[in-house]
Every structure is written in C-alpha cells, then in structure tokens.
C-alpha cells in the first residue's frame, strides 16, 4: 500500500543543516564585503593585507576598529534580534503577519527608551549608577514587554488570534505610545532633545562598542535560548488546547516568548531606532525555503536577519554616498511589498 | 480507568454539565451520544482538562487537575472537532508533532506508516493546507495515533479521546476510523469518543453514554441505551431501534420506516 514515488504537489524540504550552513556562509561573506565598503576608501585589498600581517596605518586601524567593525557587529546583532523576535512573535500569535515593528511593540519600546532619556535623571543615584549604560535598553525592553502583554490580552481570545484585531490593536498601541512619546519630547530640555534626535535617527550610524555592550546582555540570551521554545511553538501552531494535550506547558512557553520578543525587539529599538519589516521578511523567507519548523527557523532567523541588515546597511551607505540613507527606509522598501504579498496570498489556516 | 465524580461545568452563567458520574474501562470503546447542545463536547473537554470543572476526573488513578500536562500527554491523546494549523506544515510534520508528544523512541518511517494507516499513503510531503477537509481530519487522527502509539504505556493504559472523529469523513473512512479505535481498545487502551451516528455507535461501542440536558440520560451497553423509548425521550423525535440477530441494534427515524 505504501507509495514510494513522490506524490504530486509534495514538498521536498532541503536538509536544514545545509540551509543553516549556507546562511552562515552568506552572512560571513556579506560581513566581509561590508567591512570593505565605506566612505573612507578603505577597500577589501587593504583589509586583506591587514589579515596577512602587513599591518595597517593608524588611520586605517581607527576606521576598521572604531567605525566599521562596531557598525558590522551592531548590524548583525540588531538584524538577528529583529528577525528572531519576529519569528517568536509569529509563533506566539500563530500568525505570519505579527511583527514587533508593525503591531506596536517597537513603539512601546521607543516610549520606554524616550522615558529613560527624558526622565532618567530623576532616578535615585544608586539605581542610575547600578544600571549605567543599560538604562535605555532596559527601559525599551520594559516598554516593549508591556506593549506585547497588552497586545496579547487584546488580540487573543481562547488561544486564537484574530489578525484584524491584532493589527488594529497594534495601530492603537502605536498611536498611544507615539502620543506619550510626543508629550515627553515636549517636556525634554535641550540636552535631552539632542540625545533624542541622536537616538531617533534609527540607523546603525551611532554604532560604538559601548552601545553594543549595553544591549548585548538583552539580545544574546534571546538568540541562544529561543530554540528551547521551538517544540512548544511548533505545537502551538495547532492551537493552545492541542499544544496542551501534547504535553506543552503552554503558559510557560507564552510567557518566555513574550519576554524574548520584548527583550530582543526592545534592545534593538534602543540601539538602532525603528527598523521595520526584518521580523516579517526573514521568517517568511525561511518558511518558504525549508518549512515552518521553529527548531530550524529560530537559529536560521538570527543568521539571515543579521546578514540581511548588514546588506541593507551597505545599500543605505552606498546609494547616496558619501551621505547615507536611514536604514529603516531601505528595510521598509524591501519589506513592505513582502508584507502585502503575504497578506494577499494567505490561504487556509485562519482567515481575517 | 477513567472515573468522574459529580462532574459540573458552568460556562458563563449556563450550567452545561449538571453532575455526571460514570466510569470507563481500558480495553473498551465508550461512545458519548446525545442531541445538539446536550453537553457531549463539553464533557469531552472536561475529561481532557480543557474547560474548568467542579467535581473530579481521575485517569489511571491520577486526578487530571493535579497532574502535569507532559505526564498526561504520555498516556492520553486528544482529537478536537476542528484543528486549525497556523503555518505551512506538511502532513508528515504534523504527525511528527504527535510522535514528539508521545513517549518512547520512534523511527523516522513512522509518520509515513501512520499516514498509511489512515489511508493517506505517500501523503507525508504534501502541504497540510492543500488537503481536503476529510484528508486533514485523517492527518490529525494520525497525529493523535502517533502520540498514543502505545495502547499500554508504563503509566498504565493509553487513552484516546476523540471529538466527532468521523464528522467530515465518507462512509469507508468512517469505518476505517472505527476499526482503528476498536483495535486500540482491543490492544488494551481506552477510547472515549463523541459520535452522532447511532448506527456506528451500535457497531463499535462497548458502552454508550447518552447525554441530554447536561445529564446522563442513560448509560450502559448499546442494546440497553439504543432503545426506542430511551432515544425518543433524549432526542425528542420518533425513532425505532431494531435488533438484527447477533449484530446488536440498528436505528432509524420512524418516518423512514413508515414513509410518513
């Protein structure tokens, strides 16, 4: 009775380890390309000579170590954080259209960051000294967390999320957070306004090792630990009740997924401002490529997200060189059409 | 053994289950029947811990309200009336979710073999969302069979709890599902299922629970429960139950018999 020949319309999934390897190689290649691209005219050949031990002059060393490498590291980190938080959020909401940037989590994180910049001075000295440079990322994480919790409460009933409710609630949350942010900007003094402007530029231009150090403690654990949620998120794709019957501790999976989304998206917003659509596009491409299994999607999203953002940053830097576009514009131009495409071709599963 | 004591469920302000006491034994198929809105699905959802209830539900001696989900999942699998799948999984990937939920090792050919058992040979690589309703229902059944692949587990008998497993199936596949349920019971597991078709019930059930208005209107062997007056009272329509020799009862609406 067993049919050995492949049935028509069957899917041959590529070997996930091979996909991961290819993504890692591609990201590495983009990273090297990005290191050799820039306004200072320091090209790949000079960098190669540095690797072969001929050494760089002082100026080239500063460009490499203080400008290009931190920017590359920030791009990889933020891209990975955005893509993984998108994948986690889609698993949590059982919906491929959930993205922290679109449904108000980014706005909530932004509100947290602005709160920290404007009102951070009111913190007791002990707390401020203890938190130090982590204040803005932590506040962004808390803002994103509250937004995710609210959104989940509003949009999910009995374990099912209505896309319409989710998107509309996201708009409302984003508007509310935007209004509160506006009030804070109004209250801010001149020095804070300068900080806000700097922060709000939403690009990788402000990359520095201290900035990276301030956010890495929030992002790295999410990247490393999120695959532990993979089995739970896979089961959750059949609904909360079904997942529970399959032995998944559903409430725990949800709690950790919400924390992970807020930590990664919040920290990314804190260091790089609002960069949209990476969280939508990356998991969607990975699902098309190798299927929706979260055990593969989550680690692969970190690789592809990092690579994609580094690539987008290269575009942002070279289109109008020597000036540069905000990277959010590039990701939106690439990502918004993909979002619409997913929206239009959705079938089966859950309707609007 | 499945035991309930004074089982009540209230959803909103409506009391859906009003005090149910019964037992079901491993090695048997128990069918839950009754008119629409009588509480069949709610009963099944209470037995699986999906809705809050008062009273007790014991499964293999464990109070299910106090037993961790992963432990229950090791000896009990549940098929819902409908399952929506959020992402583009293939049929084999869905079945594999069930394998991961069950206990013990499994080999990679098992999804395809289980799909063959529900008459979907070679369907493993097909996208779930491209399948017909009846095919999707059988993929979900294969997933549940994957989770409950041991009718007798180290934790005692395995249990299958199925809510209308044949609702979207043609008659041949209805019979197939009934055979699979029966085979699981004969191998030492317990099967509880909600059914609408009284003749399928008569054919496959060892025990019948007849629900009406949130209570058990009758329980017992098919021959006792599937009787004219019992059914007529519960369903509120003229119904005749007949007995074919050695084959148990069969049931028809009276209008069919009289042509009225």
Interface residues (C-beta under 8 A of the other chain):
Chain A: X1 X2 X3 X4 X5 X6 X7 X9 X10 X11 X12 X13 X94 X95 X96 X160 X231 X234 X235 X236 X237 X238 X239 X241 X242 X244 X245 X246 X247 X248 X249 X250 X287 X291 X292 X293 X347 X348 X349 X350
Chain B: X48 X49 X50 X68 X69 X70 X71 X72 X73 X74 X76 X77 X78 X80 X83 X84 X85 X86 X87 X88 X89 X90 X93 X94 X97 X98 X100 X101 X112 X113 X116 X121 X122 X123 X124 X125 X126 X127 X128 X129 X130 X147
